[in-house]
Amino acid sequence: MERIIEKGLLVNTLVPALVLFGIAFMMVVIAYGMESVVHGVHDMFHDFRHVIGMPCH
Amino acid sequence: MAINLSCWKKNIFLCILAGVVWGWVAMAVNNLTGVSPLEMGLAHNLITFSMAGAVFGLVAGGVLTIVEKRLPTRSVVLKAAGVSASIWLLLRSAGVVLSMLQPVRYHVSTPESVQGFALALFLGCILGVLWKRGLSAVTE
């Protein structure tokens, strides 16, 4: 029974939380154009960043 | 706190859809206002705005899933708009700090910020409307 509860907890809480954290990190990388994380992301999303009002050069 | 996985899965598509539509609307609004002249071509921007919009939609939807029942208002649209605007404000606040640390690298523009905040509210509205319709369609 403990195993079932642990598995349920893992699937229902940990996995979605990690997925959301990963996507939120992607959002931050896009929003600030963090070249040190993903090469080329600054130029790729340059227009988007300006349109949504995020600071850029 | 456990997240309702079935609800989560059900709303992923809605979040992506809302985000992609929002990305295209953001492009159209910017073309109308002329706040930020776009440097890339239409095809490039259609792809990047769709991708970035989907990411923003997923984050807004994910946070909405977690905090939906804790927010004081009953309207899903208001809740989604509040969540979306809060995420934007958080990002923008960190951007202000970055611009203070590196003024040349991170330059702040007020007209772009006003447009961005309005667009963030609009993302919440799209997400809220789709969320409401999606949930009502499932419960019917």
N, CA and C atoms of all chains as a GROMACS GRO file, in nm:
protein
  591
    1MET      N    1   0.083  -0.120   0.000
    1MET     CA    2   0.000   0.000   0.000
    1MET      C    3   0.087   0.127   0.000
    2GLU      N    4   0.197   0.116   0.076
    2GLU     CA    5   0.290   0.230   0.080
    2GLU      C    6   0.346   0.259  -0.058
    3ARG      N    7   0.372   0.149  -0.132
    3ARG     CA    8   0.428   0.164  -0.267
    3ARG      C    9   0.330   0.239  -0.357
    4ILE      N   10   0.201   0.200  -0.346
    4ILE     CA   11   0.098   0.264  -0.428
    4ILE      C   12   0.091   0.413  -0.398
    5ILE      N   13   0.093   0.443  -0.267
    5ILE     CA   14   0.086   0.584  -0.226
    5ILE      C   15   0.209   0.660  -0.277
    6GLU      N   16   0.329   0.597  -0.263
    6GLU     CA   17   0.451   0.663  -0.309
    6GLU      C   18   0.450   0.686  -0.460
    7LYS      N   19   0.402   0.584  -0.535
    7LYS     CA   20   0.397   0.596  -0.681
    7LYS      C   21   0.298   0.707  -0.720
    8GLY      N   22   0.182   0.707  -0.652
    8GLY     CA   23   0.082   0.810  -0.679
    8GLY      C   24   0.134   0.949  -0.651
    9LEU      N   25   0.208   0.960  -0.542
    9LEU     CA   26   0.266   1.089  -0.504
    9LEU      C   27   0.367   1.134  -0.609
   10LEU      N   28   0.446   1.036  -0.658
   10LEU     CA   29   0.548   1.067  -0.758
   10LEU      C   30   0.485   1.116  -0.887
   11VAL      N   31   0.384   1.039  -0.934
   11VAL     CA   32   0.321   1.072  -1.062
   11VAL      C   33   0.238   1.200  -1.051
   12ASN      N   34   0.164   1.214  -0.942
   12ASN     CA   35   0.072   1.328  -0.930
   12ASN      C   36   0.138   1.458  -0.887
   13THR      N   37   0.250   1.451  -0.823
   13THR     CA   38   0.310   1.572  -0.770
   13THR      C   39   0.448   1.603  -0.827
   14LEU      N   40   0.536   1.505  -0.814
   14LEU     CA   41   0.677   1.532  -0.849
   14LEU      C   42   0.697   1.553  -0.999
   15VAL      N   43   0.639   1.463  -1.079
   15VAL     CA   44   0.659   1.472  -1.224
   15VAL      C   45   0.601   1.602  -1.281
   16PRO      N   46   0.472   1.635  -1.251
   16PRO     CA   47   0.420   1.764  -1.302
   16PRO      C   48   0.500   1.884  -1.252
   17ALA      N   49   0.544   1.878  -1.125
   17ALA     CA   50   0.621   1.990  -1.070
   17ALA      C   51   0.753   2.006  -1.144
   18LEU      N   52   0.819   1.894  -1.173
   18LEU     CA   53   0.946   1.901  -1.246
   18LEU      C   54   0.926   1.950  -1.389
   19VAL      N   55   0.820   1.902  -1.454
   19VAL     CA   56   0.789   1.945  -1.590
   19VAL      C   57   0.761   2.096  -1.592
   20LEU      N   58   0.681   2.142  -1.495
   20LEU     CA   59   0.649   2.285  -1.488
   20LEU      C   60   0.775   2.368  -1.461
   21PHE      N   61   0.860   2.317  -1.375
   21PHE     CA   62   0.986   2.387  -1.345
   21PHE      C   63   1.072   2.398  -1.471
   22GLY      N   64   1.078   2.288  -1.548
   22GLY     CA   65   1.157   2.288  -1.671
   22GLY      C   66   1.103   2.388  -1.773
   23ILE      N   67   0.970   2.391  -1.789
   23ILE     CA   68   0.909   2.483  -1.885
   23ILE      C   69   0.926   2.628  -1.837
   24ALA      N   70   0.915   2.649  -1.705
   24ALA     CA   71   0.935   2.784  -1.650
   24ALA      C   72   1.079   2.830  -1.673
   25PHE      N   73   1.172   2.736  -1.663
   25PHE     CA   74   1.313   2.770  -1.691
   25PHE      C   75   1.331   2.808  -1.838
   26MET      N   76   1.262   2.735  -1.927
   26MET     CA   77   1.266   2.768  -2.070
   26MET      C   78   1.212   2.910  -2.092
   27MET      N   79   1.106   2.942  -2.019
   27MET     CA   80   1.045   3.075  -2.030
   27MET      C   81   1.145   3.183  -1.990
   28VAL      N   82   1.217   3.160  -1.882
   28VAL     CA   83   1.317   3.257  -1.835
   28VAL      C   84   1.429   3.273  -1.938
   29VAL      N   85   1.472   3.159  -1.994
   29VAL     CA   86   1.578   3.162  -2.096
   29VAL      C   87   1.534   3.244  -2.216
   30ILE      N   88   1.408   3.225  -2.258
   30ILE     CA   89   1.354   3.301  -2.372
   30ILE      C   90   1.338   3.448  -2.335
   31ALA      N   91   1.284   3.474  -2.215
   31ALA     CA   92   1.253   3.612  -2.174
   31ALA      C   93   1.378   3.699  -2.163
   32TYR      N   94   1.488   3.640  -2.123
   32TYR     CA   95   1.611   3.719  -2.106
   32TYR      C   96   1.716   3.689  -2.214
   33GLY      N   97   1.684   3.598  -2.305
   33GLY     CA   98   1.779   3.567  -2.412
   33GLY      C   99   1.912   3.518  -2.358
   34MET      N  100   1.906   3.418  -2.270
   34MET     CA  101   2.027   3.371  -2.202
   34MET      C  102   2.113   3.283  -2.294
   35GLU      N  103   2.206   3.348  -2.362
   35GLU     CA  104   2.296   3.280  -2.456
   35GLU      C  105   2.384   3.175  -2.388
   36SER      N  106   2.412   3.199  -2.260
   36SER     CA  107   2.499   3.105  -2.189
   36SER      C  108   2.429   2.971  -2.166
   37VAL      N  109   2.297   2.970  -2.172
   37VAL     CA  110   2.222   2.845  -2.152
   37VAL      C  111   2.193   2.778  -2.287
   38VAL      N  112   2.138   2.855  -2.381
   38VAL     CA  113   2.109   2.802  -2.515
   38VAL      C  114   2.169   2.898  -2.617
   39HIS      N  115   2.264   2.849  -2.694
   39HIS     CA  116   2.328   2.934  -2.793
   39HIS      C  117   2.228   2.971  -2.904
   40GLY      N  118   2.219   3.099  -2.934
   40GLY     CA  119   2.132   3.147  -3.043
   40GLY      C  120   1.994   3.190  -2.997
   41VAL      N  121   1.964   3.169  -2.868
   41VAL     CA  122   1.829   3.200  -2.819
   41VAL      C  123   1.804   3.352  -2.817
   42HIS      N  124   1.909   3.429  -2.798
   42HIS     CA  125   1.893   3.574  -2.795
   42HIS      C  126   1.842   3.628  -2.929
   43ASP      N  127   1.910   3.589  -3.036
   43ASP     CA  128   1.871   3.636  -3.169
   43ASP      C  129   1.738   3.576  -3.213
   44MET      N  130   1.718   3.450  -3.178
   44MET     CA  131   1.597   3.379  -3.223
   44MET      C  132   1.470   3.445  -3.168
   45PHE      N  133   1.472   3.480  -3.040
   45PHE     CA  134   1.352   3.537  -2.977
   45PHE      C  135   1.365   3.687  -2.951
   46HIS      N  136   1.452   3.753  -3.028
   46HIS     CA  137   1.478   3.896  -3.006
   46HIS      C  138   1.352   3.981  -3.021
   47ASP      N  139   1.280   3.962  -3.130
   47ASP     CA  140   1.157   4.039  -3.155
   47ASP      C  141   1.050   4.010  -3.050
   48PHE      N  142   1.036   3.882  -3.015
   48PHE     CA  143   0.936   3.844  -2.914
   48PHE      C  144   0.963   3.915  -2.781
   49ARG      N  145   1.091   3.916  -2.744
   49ARG     CA  146   1.129   3.978  -2.616
   49ARG      C  147   1.090   4.126  -2.612
   50HIS      N  148   1.116   4.196  -2.722
   50HIS     CA  149   1.081   4.338  -2.730
   50HIS      C  150   0.930   4.358  -2.726
   51VAL      N  151   0.858   4.274  -2.798
   51VAL     CA  152   0.711   4.289  -2.807
   51VAL      C  153   0.644   4.270  -2.671
   52ILE      N  154   0.696   4.176  -2.591
   52ILE     CA  155   0.634   4.154  -2.459
   52ILE      C  156   0.696   4.241  -2.350
   53GLY      N  157   0.784   4.333  -2.388
   53GLY     CA  158   0.833   4.433  -2.292
   53GLY      C  159   0.943   4.389  -2.199
   54MET      N  160   1.015   4.283  -2.238
   54MET     CA  161   1.128   4.241  -2.154
   54MET      C  162   1.253   4.322  -2.191
   55PRO      N  163   1.340   4.350  -2.094
   55PRO     CA  164   1.456   4.432  -2.122
   55PRO      C  165   1.552   4.365  -2.220
   56CYS      N  166   1.600   4.442  -2.315
   56CYS     CA  167   1.693   4.392  -2.416
   56CYS      C  168   1.784   4.507  -2.457
   57HIS      N  169   1.887   4.479  -2.532
   57HIS     CA  170   1.978   4.587  -2.571
   57HIS      C  171   1.926   4.662  -2.694
   58MET      N  172   0.149   1.916  -0.173
   58MET     CA  173   0.018   1.928  -0.236
   58MET      C  174   0.013   1.846  -0.364
   59ALA      N  175  -0.082   1.757  -0.377
   59ALA     CA  176  -0.093   1.674  -0.497
   59ALA      C  177  -0.168   1.749  -0.607
   60ILE      N  178  -0.119   1.732  -0.728
   60ILE     CA  179  -0.183   1.797  -0.842
   60ILE      C  180  -0.272   1.695  -0.912
   61ASN      N  181  -0.390   1.736  -0.953
   61ASN     CA  182  -0.480   1.647  -1.024
   61ASN      C  183  -0.425   1.624  -1.164
   62LEU      N  184  -0.366   1.505  -1.185
   62LEU     CA  185  -0.296   1.478  -1.310
   62LEU      C  186  -0.390   1.475  -1.430
   63SER      N  187  -0.510   1.421  -1.411
   63SER     CA  188  -0.604   1.414  -1.524
   63SER      C  189  -0.643   1.555  -1.569
   64CYS      N  190  -0.661   1.642  -1.470
   64CYS     CA  191  -0.694   1.782  -1.500
   64CYS      C  192  -0.576   1.849  -1.570
   65TRP      N  193  -0.457   1.818  -1.521
   65TRP     CA  194  -0.334   1.872  -1.577
   65TRP      C  195  -0.322   1.836  -1.725
   66LYS      N  196  -0.336   1.706  -1.755
   66LYS     CA  197  -0.324   1.658  -1.893
   66LYS      C  198  -0.430   1.720  -1.983
   67LYS      N  199  -0.551   1.729  -1.927
   67LYS     CA  200  -0.665   1.782  -2.003
   67LYS      C  201  -0.641   1.926  -2.048
   68ASN      N  202  -0.571   2.000  -1.965
   68ASN     CA  203  -0.554   2.142  -1.993
   68ASN      C  204  -0.425   2.177  -2.067
   69ILE      N  205  -0.336   2.080  -2.086
   69ILE     CA  206  -0.209   2.109  -2.155
   69ILE      C  207  -0.234   2.162  -2.296
   70PHE      N  208  -0.323   2.093  -2.368
   70PHE     CA  209  -0.354   2.134  -2.504
   70PHE      C  210  -0.412   2.275  -2.507
   71LEU      N  211  -0.500   2.304  -2.410
   71LEU     CA  212  -0.561   2.439  -2.403
   71LEU      C  213  -0.455   2.546  -2.378
   72CYS      N  214  -0.359   2.514  -2.293
   72CYS     CA  215  -0.252   2.609  -2.260
   72CYS      C  216  -0.167   2.638  -2.384
   73ILE      N  217  -0.131   2.532  -2.457
   73ILE     CA  218  -0.050   2.550  -2.578
   73ILE      C  219  -0.128   2.631  -2.682
   74LEU      N  220  -0.256   2.595  -2.699
   74LEU     CA  221  -0.341   2.666  -2.795
   74LEU      C  222  -0.351   2.815  -2.759
   75ALA      N  223  -0.378   2.841  -2.632
   75ALA     CA  224  -0.390   2.980  -2.586
   75ALA      C  225  -0.260   3.056  -2.611
   76GLY      N  226  -0.148   2.990  -2.582
   76GLY     CA  227  -0.017   3.054  -2.598
   76GLY      C  228   0.016   3.085  -2.743
   77VAL      N  229  -0.014   2.989  -2.832
   77VAL     CA  230   0.015   3.010  -2.975
   77VAL      C  231  -0.071   3.124  -3.030
   78VAL      N  232  -0.200   3.120  -2.996
   78VAL     CA  233  -0.291   3.228  -3.041
   78VAL      C  234  -0.242   3.362  -2.986
   79TRP      N  235  -0.202   3.362  -2.859
   79TRP     CA  236  -0.152   3.485  -2.796
   79TRP      C  237  -0.026   3.536  -2.867
   80GLY      N  238   0.062   3.444  -2.907
   80GLY     CA  239   0.183   3.485  -2.979
   80GLY      C  240   0.149   3.556  -3.108
   81TRP      N  241   0.052   3.502  -3.181
   81TRP     CA  242   0.011   3.565  -3.308
   81TRP      C  243  -0.056   3.700  -3.282
   82VAL      N  244  -0.139   3.704  -3.177
   82VAL     CA  245  -0.206   3.830  -3.141
   82VAL      C  246  -0.101   3.935  -3.102
   83ALA      N  247   0.001   3.892  -3.029
   83ALA     CA  248   0.108   3.984  -2.988
   83ALA      C  249   0.177   4.045  -3.110
   84MET      N  250   0.202   3.961  -3.212
   84MET     CA  251   0.262   4.010  -3.336
   84MET      C  252   0.173   4.113  -3.403
   85ALA      N  253   0.044   4.080  -3.411
   85ALA     CA  254  -0.053   4.169  -3.476
   85ALA      C  255  -0.065   4.301  -3.400
   86VAL      N  256  -0.073   4.293  -3.268
   86VAL     CA  257  -0.084   4.415  -3.186
   86VAL      C  258   0.038   4.503  -3.204
   87ASN      N  259   0.155   4.440  -3.204
   87ASN     CA  260   0.278   4.518  -3.222
   87ASN      C  261   0.283   4.585  -3.359
   88ASN      N  262   0.233   4.516  -3.460
   88ASN     CA  263   0.229   4.577  -3.594
   88ASN      C  264   0.136   4.697  -3.595
   89LEU      N  265   0.026   4.687  -3.519
   89LEU     CA  266  -0.069   4.798  -3.513
   89LEU      C  267  -0.012   4.917  -3.435
   90THR      N  268   0.048   4.889  -3.320
   90THR     CA  269   0.099   4.997  -3.235
   90THR      C  270   0.233   5.051  -3.285
   91GLY      N  271   0.313   4.963  -3.346
   91GLY     CA  272   0.445   5.005  -3.393
   91GLY      C  273   0.542   5.036  -3.279
   92VAL      N  274   0.516   4.980  -3.162
   92VAL     CA  275   0.602   5.005  -3.045
   92VAL      C  276   0.743   4.952  -3.067
   93SER      N  277   0.753   4.832  -3.119
   93SER     CA  278   0.886   4.774  -3.142
   93SER      C  279   0.896   4.727  -3.287
   94PRO      N  280   0.978   4.796  -3.370
   94PRO     CA  281   0.993   4.751  -3.509
   94PRO      C  282   1.056   4.612  -3.514
   95LEU      N  283   0.989   4.519  -3.584
   95LEU     CA  284   1.039   4.382  -3.589
   95LEU      C  285   1.156   4.372  -3.685
   96GLU      N  286   1.260   4.301  -3.643
   96GLU     CA  287   1.382   4.288  -3.724
   96GLU      C  288   1.380   4.165  -3.813
   97MET      N  289   1.313   4.060  -3.768
   97MET     CA  290   1.310   3.934  -3.844
   97MET      C  291   1.191   3.931  -3.939
   98GLY      N  292   1.192   3.833  -4.028
   98GLY     CA  293   1.083   3.819  -4.125
   98GLY      C  294   0.959   3.758  -4.063
   99LEU      N  295   0.849   3.763  -4.140
   99LEU     CA  296   0.720   3.714  -4.091
   99LEU      C  297   0.724   3.564  -4.061
  100ALA      N  298   0.786   3.487  -4.151
  100ALA     CA  299   0.790   3.341  -4.132
  100ALA      C  300   0.867   3.306  -4.005
  101HIS      N  301   0.981   3.371  -3.985
  101HIS     CA  302   1.061   3.346  -3.865
  101HIS      C  303   0.983   3.382  -3.739
  102ASN      N  304   0.920   3.498  -3.742
  102ASN     CA  305   0.846   3.543  -3.624
  102ASN      C  306   0.722   3.459  -3.596
  103LEU      N  307   0.657   3.411  -3.702
  103LEU     CA  308   0.541   3.323  -3.679
  103LEU      C  309   0.581   3.199  -3.600
  104ILE      N  310   0.698   3.145  -3.635
  104ILE     CA  311   0.746   3.024  -3.565
  104ILE      C  312   0.789   3.058  -3.422
  105THR      N  313   0.871   3.162  -3.409
  105THR     CA  314   0.925   3.193  -3.276
  105THR      C  315   0.816   3.244  -3.180
  106PHE      N  316   0.725   3.325  -3.230
  106PHE     CA  317   0.616   3.374  -3.144
  106PHE      C  318   0.524   3.258  -3.102
  107SER      N  319   0.505   3.162  -3.194
  107SER     CA  320   0.423   3.045  -3.159
  107SER      C  321   0.491   2.962  -3.051
  108MET      N  322   0.623   2.939  -3.068
  108MET     CA  323   0.697   2.859  -2.971
  108MET      C  324   0.700   2.926  -2.834
  109ALA      N  325   0.738   3.054  -2.835
  109ALA     CA  326   0.748   3.127  -2.708
  109ALA      C  327   0.610   3.142  -2.644
  110GLY      N  328   0.509   3.167  -2.727
  110GLY     CA  329   0.373   3.178  -2.676
  110GLY      C  330   0.327   3.048  -2.610
  111ALA      N  331   0.361   2.936  -2.674
  111ALA     CA  332   0.324   2.805  -2.617
  111ALA      C  333   0.390   2.785  -2.481
  112VAL      N  334   0.518   2.825  -2.471
  112VAL     CA  335   0.590   2.812  -2.344
  112VAL      C  336   0.525   2.900  -2.236
  113PHE      N  337   0.495   3.024  -2.271
  113PHE     CA  338   0.431   3.116  -2.175
  113PHE      C  339   0.292   3.064  -2.136
  114GLY      N  340   0.218   3.012  -2.234
  114GLY     CA  341   0.084   2.957  -2.208
  114GLY      C  342   0.090   2.837  -2.115
  115LEU      N  343   0.191   2.750  -2.137
  115LEU     CA  344   0.206   2.632  -2.051
  115LEU      C  345   0.240   2.671  -1.908
  116VAL      N  346   0.328   2.770  -1.893
  116VAL     CA  347   0.365   2.813  -1.757
  116VAL      C  348   0.244   2.876  -1.688
  117ALA      N  349   0.175   2.964  -1.759
  117ALA     CA  350   0.057   3.029  -1.700
  117ALA      C  351  -0.048   2.924  -1.662
  118GLY      N  352  -0.071   2.828  -1.752
  118GLY     CA  353  -0.168   2.723  -1.725
  118GLY      C  354  -0.126   2.633  -1.610
  119GLY      N  355   0.004   2.602  -1.604
  119GLY     CA  356   0.057   2.518  -1.496
  119GLY      C  357   0.040   2.585  -1.361
  120VAL      N  358   0.074   2.712  -1.355
  120VAL     CA  359   0.060   2.786  -1.229
  120VAL      C  360  -0.089   2.800  -1.194
  121LEU      N  361  -0.172   2.821  -1.296
  121LEU     CA  362  -0.316   2.834  -1.272
  121LEU      C  363  -0.374   2.704  -1.214
  122THR      N  364  -0.326   2.591  -1.266
  122THR     CA  365  -0.371   2.460  -1.215
  122THR      C  366  -0.343   2.448  -1.065
  123ILE      N  367  -0.224   2.498  -1.026
  123ILE     CA  368  -0.184   2.484  -0.885
  123ILE      C  369  -0.261   2.581  -0.794
  124VAL      N  370  -0.276   2.706  -0.840
  124VAL     CA  371  -0.332   2.809  -0.749
  124VAL      C  372  -0.481   2.838  -0.770
  125GLU      N  373  -0.541   2.771  -0.870
  125GLU     CA  374  -0.679   2.804  -0.908
  125GLU      C  375  -0.776   2.806  -0.790
  126LYS      N  376  -0.769   2.701  -0.708
  126LYS     CA  377  -0.867   2.689  -0.598
  126LYS      C  378  -0.834   2.780  -0.480
  127ARG      N  379  -0.717   2.837  -0.480
  127ARG     CA  380  -0.676   2.923  -0.368
  127ARG      C  381  -0.702   3.071  -0.394
  128LEU      N  382  -0.733   3.104  -0.519
  128LEU     CA  383  -0.756   3.245  -0.551
  128LEU      C  384  -0.897   3.287  -0.508
  129PRO      N  385  -0.912   3.412  -0.463
  129PRO     CA  386  -1.041   3.453  -0.404
  129PRO      C  387  -1.158   3.466  -0.502
  130THR      N  388  -1.130   3.503  -0.628
  130THR     CA  389  -1.240   3.524  -0.722
  130THR      C  390  -1.292   3.393  -0.781
  131ARG      N  391  -1.416   3.392  -0.827
  131ARG     CA  392  -1.476   3.272  -0.885
  131ARG      C  393  -1.454   3.263  -1.035
  132SER      N  394  -1.430   3.380  -1.099
  132SER     CA  395  -1.414   3.383  -1.244
  132SER      C  396  -1.277   3.325  -1.284
  133VAL      N  397  -1.280   3.223  -1.373
  133VAL     CA  398  -1.156   3.161  -1.420
  133VAL      C  399  -1.076   3.260  -1.504
  134VAL      N  400  -1.149   3.343  -1.580
  134VAL     CA  401  -1.082   3.441  -1.666
  134VAL      C  402  -1.001   3.540  -1.580
  135LEU      N  403  -1.062   3.587  -1.472
  135LEU     CA  404  -0.992   3.680  -1.382
  135LEU      C  405  -0.873   3.612  -1.316
  136LYS      N  406  -0.893   3.487  -1.277
  136LYS     CA  407  -0.783   3.412  -1.215
  136LYS      C  408  -0.666   3.397  -1.313
  137ALA      N  409  -0.699   3.357  -1.436
  137ALA     CA  410  -0.595   3.337  -1.537
  137ALA      C  411  -0.524   3.469  -1.569
  138ALA      N  412  -0.602   3.576  -1.579
  138ALA     CA  413  -0.541   3.708  -1.607
  138ALA      C  414  -0.449   3.749  -1.493
  139GLY      N  415  -0.491   3.724  -1.370
  139GLY     CA  416  -0.409   3.756  -1.253
  139GLY      C  417  -0.279   3.676  -1.252
  140VAL      N  418  -0.290   3.547  -1.283
  140VAL     CA  419  -0.170   3.461  -1.285
  140VAL      C  420  -0.075   3.506  -1.394
  141SER      N  421  -0.129   3.528  -1.514
  141SER     CA  422  -0.047   3.569  -1.627
  141SER      C  423   0.022   3.703  -1.601
  142ALA      N  424  -0.054   3.798  -1.547
  142ALA     CA  425   0.004   3.931  -1.516
  142ALA      C  426   0.110   3.920  -1.406
  143SER      N  427   0.087   3.832  -1.309
  143SER     CA  428   0.185   3.813  -1.201
  143SER      C  429   0.316   3.756  -1.255
  144ILE      N  430   0.304   3.659  -1.346
  144ILE     CA  431   0.426   3.601  -1.406
  144ILE      C  432   0.502   3.708  -1.482
  145TRP      N  433   0.428   3.788  -1.559
  145TRP     CA  434   0.493   3.896  -1.635
  145TRP      C  435   0.561   3.996  -1.540
  146LEU      N  436   0.493   4.034  -1.435
  146LEU     CA  437   0.549   4.129  -1.338
  146LEU      C  438   0.675   4.073  -1.272
  147LEU      N  439   0.672   3.944  -1.244
  147LEU     CA  440   0.788   3.879  -1.183
  147LEU      C  441   0.908   3.884  -1.278
  148LEU      N  442   0.882   3.848  -1.404
  148LEU     CA  443   0.989   3.851  -1.504
  148LEU      C  444   1.040   3.993  -1.525
  149ARG      N  445   0.947   4.086  -1.530
  149ARG     CA  446   0.983   4.226  -1.555
  149ARG      C  447   1.060   4.285  -1.437
  150SER      N  448   1.022   4.247  -1.315
  150SER     CA  449   1.093   4.295  -1.196
  150SER      C  450   1.237   4.245  -1.197
  151ALA      N  451   1.254   4.118  -1.230
  151ALA     CA  452   1.390   4.064  -1.240
  151ALA      C  453   1.465   4.134  -1.353
  152GLY      N  454   1.393   4.170  -1.459
  152GLY     CA  455   1.454   4.244  -1.570
  152GLY      C  456   1.504   4.380  -1.527
  153VAL      N  457   1.432   4.444  -1.437
  153VAL     CA  458   1.475   4.575  -1.385
  153VAL      C  459   1.607   4.559  -1.310
  154VAL      N  460   1.616   4.454  -1.231
  154VAL     CA  461   1.740   4.426  -1.156
  154VAL      C  462   1.854   4.400  -1.254
  155LEU      N  463   1.826   4.321  -1.358
  155LEU     CA  464   1.929   4.293  -1.458
  155LEU      C  465   1.974   4.420  -1.529
  156SER      N  466   1.878   4.507  -1.560
  156SER     CA  467   1.914   4.631  -1.629
  156SER      C  468   1.995   4.724  -1.539
  157MET      N  469   1.975   4.713  -1.408
  157MET     CA  470   2.058   4.794  -1.315
  157MET      C  471   2.199   4.737  -1.308
  158LEU      N  472   2.208   4.604  -1.315
  158LEU     CA  473   2.340   4.540  -1.307
  158LEU      C  474   2.417   4.556  -1.438
  159GLN      N  475   2.344   4.539  -1.551
  159GLN     CA  476   2.407   4.549  -1.683
  159GLN      C  477   2.323   4.642  -1.771
  160PRO      N  478   2.338   4.774  -1.756
  160PRO     CA  479   2.253   4.869  -1.830
  160PRO      C  480   2.266   4.862  -1.983
  161VAL      N  481   2.384   4.824  -2.031
  161VAL     CA  482   2.404   4.817  -2.176
  161VAL      C  483   2.338   4.693  -2.234
  162ARG      N  484   2.351   4.583  -2.163
  162ARG     CA  485   2.298   4.454  -2.210
  162ARG      C  486   2.144   4.451  -2.199
  163TYR      N  487   2.090   4.501  -2.087
  163TYR     CA  488   1.946   4.496  -2.065
  163TYR      C  489   1.890   4.639  -2.057
  164HIS      N  490   1.833   4.683  -2.166
  164HIS     CA  491   1.780   4.818  -2.173
  164HIS      C  492   1.627   4.814  -2.159
  165VAL      N  493   1.574   4.895  -2.068
  165VAL     CA  494   1.430   4.893  -2.040
  165VAL      C  495   1.358   4.997  -2.125
  166SER      N  496   1.246   4.960  -2.182
  166SER     CA  497   1.165   5.052  -2.262
  166SER      C  498   1.022   5.057  -2.206
  167THR      N  499   0.978   5.176  -2.170
  167THR     CA  500   0.844   5.189  -2.107
  167THR      C  501   0.729   5.153  -2.203
  168PRO      N  502   0.727   5.206  -2.328
  168PRO     CA  503   0.616   5.167  -2.418
  168PRO      C  504   0.606   5.016  -2.440
  169GLU      N  505   0.722   4.952  -2.452
  169GLU     CA  506   0.722   4.807  -2.469
  169GLU      C  507   0.669   4.737  -2.344
  170SER      N  508   0.703   4.795  -2.229
  170SER     CA  509   0.656   4.736  -2.102
  170SER      C  510   0.505   4.747  -2.088
  171VAL      N  511   0.451   4.863  -2.126
  171VAL     CA  512   0.304   4.882  -2.118
  171VAL      C  513   0.235   4.782  -2.211
  172GLN      N  514   0.288   4.772  -2.333
  172GLN     CA  515   0.232   4.677  -2.430
  172GLN      C  516   0.243   4.533  -2.378
  173GLY      N  517   0.359   4.501  -2.320
  173GLY     CA  518   0.382   4.367  -2.266
  173GLY      C  519   0.286   4.332  -2.154
  174PHE      N  520   0.260   4.428  -2.066
  174PHE     CA  521   0.168   4.402  -1.955
  174PHE      C  522   0.026   4.380  -2.007
  175ALA      N  523  -0.014   4.464  -2.103
  175ALA     CA  524  -0.148   4.447  -2.162
  175ALA      C  525  -0.159   4.310  -2.231
  176LEU      N  526  -0.052   4.269  -2.298
  176LEU     CA  527  -0.053   4.139  -2.365
  176LEU      C  528  -0.057   4.024  -2.263
  177ALA      N  529   0.010   4.044  -2.150
  177ALA     CA  530   0.007   3.941  -2.045
  177ALA      C  531  -0.136   3.924  -1.992
  178LEU      N  532  -0.205   4.036  -1.974
  178LEU     CA  533  -0.345   4.029  -1.931
  178LEU      C  534  -0.429   3.956  -2.036
  179PHE      N  535  -0.398   3.986  -2.162
  179PHE     CA  536  -0.473   3.924  -2.272
  179PHE      C  537  -0.449   3.774  -2.278
  180LEU      N  538  -0.325   3.732  -2.252
  180LEU     CA  539  -0.295   3.588  -2.247
  180LEU      C  540  -0.383   3.521  -2.142
  181GLY      N  541  -0.394   3.587  -2.027
  181GLY     CA  542  -0.479   3.534  -1.921
  181GLY      C  543  -0.623   3.522  -1.964
  182CYS      N  544  -0.670   3.624  -2.037
  182CYS     CA  545  -0.810   3.621  -2.085
  182CYS      C  546  -0.834   3.504  -2.181
  183ILE      N  547  -0.740   3.488  -2.278
  183ILE     CA  548  -0.754   3.376  -2.374
  183ILE      C  549  -0.752   3.243  -2.299
  184LEU      N  550  -0.655   3.231  -2.210
  184LEU     CA  551  -0.640   3.107  -2.134
  184LEU      C  552  -0.764   3.079  -2.049
  185GLY      N  553  -0.814   3.183  -1.985
  185GLY     CA  554  -0.931   3.168  -1.900
  185GLY      C  555  -1.054   3.124  -1.978
  186VAL      N  556  -1.075   3.187  -2.093
  186VAL     CA  557  -1.192   3.153  -2.176
  186VAL      C  558  -1.183   3.008  -2.226
  187LEU      N  559  -1.063   2.972  -2.277
  187LEU     CA  560  -1.045   2.835  -2.327
  187LEU      C  561  -1.057   2.734  -2.213
  188TRP      N  562  -1.002   2.769  -2.098
  188TRP     CA  563  -1.004   2.683  -1.979
  188TRP      C  564  -1.149   2.655  -1.938
  189LYS      N  565  -1.227   2.763  -1.933
  189LYS     CA  566  -1.367   2.753  -1.894
  189LYS      C  567  -1.446   2.665  -1.991
  190ARG      N  568  -1.425   2.689  -2.122
  190ARG     CA  569  -1.497   2.612  -2.223
  190ARG      C  570  -1.452   2.467  -2.224
  191GLY      N  571  -1.321   2.446  -2.207
  191GLY     CA  572  -1.266   2.310  -2.205
  191GLY      C  573  -1.321   2.231  -2.090
  192LEU      N  574  -1.324   2.293  -1.973
  192LEU     CA  575  -1.374   2.224  -1.855
  192LEU      C  576  -1.524   2.199  -1.864
  193SER      N  577  -1.598   2.299  -1.916
  193SER     CA  578  -1.742   2.280  -1.926
  193SER      C  579  -1.776   2.172  -2.029
  194ALA      N  580  -1.694   2.162  -2.137
  194ALA     CA  581  -1.718   2.059  -2.237
  194ALA      C  582  -1.693   1.920  -2.178
  195VAL      N  583  -1.595   1.910  -2.088
  195VAL     CA  584  -1.565   1.781  -2.028
  195VAL      C  585  -1.672   1.739  -1.928
  196THR      N  586  -1.723   1.837  -1.854
  196THR     CA  587  -1.821   1.804  -1.751
  196THR      C  588  -1.961   1.784  -1.804
  197GLU      N  589  -1.985   1.826  -1.928
  197GLU     CA  590  -2.118   1.811  -1.985
  197GLU      C  591  -2.153   1.666  -2.014
   0.00000   0.00000   0.00000
